[in-house]
């Protein structure tokens, strides 16, 4: 099963975040994303033709986050949106972050194939 076919599971905390090696393995399934802070954060910057397209994408990511119960930090402006995932309860990355990254990639591909 690919990451985008999975559903986020509630994180209760009290578990260790993924190691850098584990995060690098999952990163291969989330093209375009990069690891930050020695593997503790996952980020991607998306490009758009204008502000309205960036805003529409951000709204779709927000809807997805609500459905999955896993919320990113998002910043956006004219022609771009940056999405940052990490699991607050464990202070690092969890498989959920990569599931969301894969799903966000699909939103971008489906909606903005030439962006």
C-alpha positions as CSV (number, residue, x, y, z in Angstrom):
1,X,0.0,0.0,0.0
2,X,1.4,3.4,-0.9
3,X,1.5,6.2,1.6
4,X,-1.3,8.1,-0.2
5,X,-3.6,5.1,0.2
6,X,-3.1,5.1,4.0
7,X,-5.0,7.1,6.6
8,X,-3.4,9.0,9.5
9,X,-3.7,7.3,12.8
10,X,-4.1,9.4,16.0
11,X,-0.8,10.0,17.7
12,X,-1.0,9.7,21.4
13,X,2.5,11.0,22.1
14,X,5.0,9.1,24.3
15,X,6.6,7.5,21.3
16,X,9.9,8.4,19.7
17,X,9.9,10.3,16.5
18,X,11.3,8.6,13.4
19,X,15.1,8.4,13.1
20,X,16.8,10.3,10.3
21,X,17.3,7.0,8.5
22,X,13.6,6.0,8.8
23,X,12.6,9.5,7.6
24,X,15.0,9.3,4.6
25,X,13.5,5.9,3.7
26,X,9.9,7.4,3.7
27,X,11.1,10.5,1.9
28,X,11.6,8.4,-1.2
29,X,7.8,8.1,-1.3
30,X,7.2,11.8,-1.1
31,X,8.9,13.4,-4.1
32,X,9.6,17.1,-3.9
33,X,9.7,17.2,-0.1
34,X,12.8,17.8,1.9
35,X,13.9,17.0,5.5
36,X,14.8,19.9,7.8
37,X,16.3,20.1,11.2
38,X,18.2,16.8,11.0
39,X,15.1,14.9,10.0
40,X,12.7,16.5,12.5
41,X,10.6,18.4,9.9
42,X,9.2,17.8,6.4
43,X,8.7,20.7,4.0
44,X,7.8,21.4,0.4
45,X,7.4,24.7,-1.5
46,X,4.8,24.6,-4.3
47,X,4.6,27.0,-7.2
48,X,1.5,28.5,-8.8
49,X,0.6,30.9,-11.6
50,X,-1.0,33.5,-9.3
51,X,-2.3,34.2,-5.8
52,X,-5.8,32.8,-6.4
53,X,-4.3,29.4,-7.4
54,X,-2.1,29.3,-4.3
55,X,-5.0,30.2,-2.1
56,X,-7.2,27.5,-3.7
57,X,-4.5,24.9,-3.1
58,X,-4.0,26.0,0.5
59,X,-7.8,25.6,1.1
60,X,-7.7,22.1,-0.4
61,X,-4.7,21.2,1.9
62,X,-6.7,22.6,4.8
63,X,-9.7,20.4,3.9
64,X,-7.5,17.3,3.7
65,X,-5.9,18.1,7.0
66,X,-9.3,18.3,8.7
67,X,-10.3,15.0,7.1
68,X,-7.1,13.3,8.3
69,X,-6.9,15.0,11.6
70,X,-3.3,16.0,10.9
71,X,-2.5,19.6,10.4
72,X,0.5,21.3,8.7
73,X,2.0,24.7,9.1
74,X,1.3,26.6,5.9
75,X,2.6,29.9,4.5
76,X,1.6,31.3,1.1
77,X,1.6,34.3,-1.1
78,X,1.5,35.3,-4.7
79,X,2.5,32.2,-6.7
80,X,3.7,29.9,-3.9
81,X,2.7,27.9,-0.9
82,X,5.0,26.2,1.6
83,X,3.7,23.3,3.6
84,X,5.6,22.0,6.7
85,X,4.7,18.8,8.6
86,X,5.9,17.4,11.9
87,X,4.0,15.8,14.7
88,X,3.8,18.2,17.6
89,X,3.1,15.6,20.3
90,X,6.4,13.8,19.6
91,X,8.5,16.7,18.5
92,X,9.5,15.2,15.2
93,X,8.3,13.1,12.3
94,X,5.8,10.2,12.3
95,X,4.6,8.1,9.4
96,X,1.5,10.4,9.4
97,X,3.6,13.3,8.2
98,X,4.7,11.3,5.2
99,X,1.2,10.1,4.5
100,X,0.0,13.7,4.4
101,X,3.0,14.7,2.2
102,X,2.0,12.0,-0.3
103,X,-1.6,13.1,-0.3
104,X,-0.7,16.8,-0.7
105,X,1.5,15.8,-3.7
106,X,-1.6,14.2,-5.2
107,X,-3.7,17.3,-4.7
108,X,-1.0,19.4,-6.4
109,X,-0.7,16.9,-9.3
110,X,-4.5,16.6,-9.8
111,X,-5.3,20.3,-9.6
112,X,-2.2,22.0,-10.9
113,X,-0.5,19.6,-13.4
114,X,1.4,22.3,-15.3
115,X,2.2,24.6,-12.4
